Amino acid sequence: MTDIKPYVREVRYYECDRMGVTHHSNYIRFMEEARIDWMDQLGYGFEKMEAEGIVSPVISLTCNYKRPTTFKDRIVIEVKVNTLSALKIGFRYVMKCGDVVVFTAESLHCFLDGARPISMEERFPALFKLISDTL
């Protein structure tokens, strides 16, 4: 099993709305940053995936906003794979400020080569095993 560390980021001023809270759309960006970091820690970054012809677009997204965050808040984002098949991968995200959960989400992605679905397990067994080992 691979030990993946949480992704940590600080809320920037421009990410806040006129009420001084982090605009809801930024959490989706935070998820993507954390997912990219997760892949980097796995040793198979997005650059490598894309160089091998793999893309993994989002096909569904569910978000739960629990508590607001504000400028300079330090958000710790835990990313875990919660579903994996040859054709799809699902991630779960838990964002915290200190011990307080501020946001949870799930994203589902498919695997494509160009516009064609691919079986990750067949075409890229090493990557599929790396991801499987995180479960």
Disulfide bonds with the S-S distance in Angstrom:
none
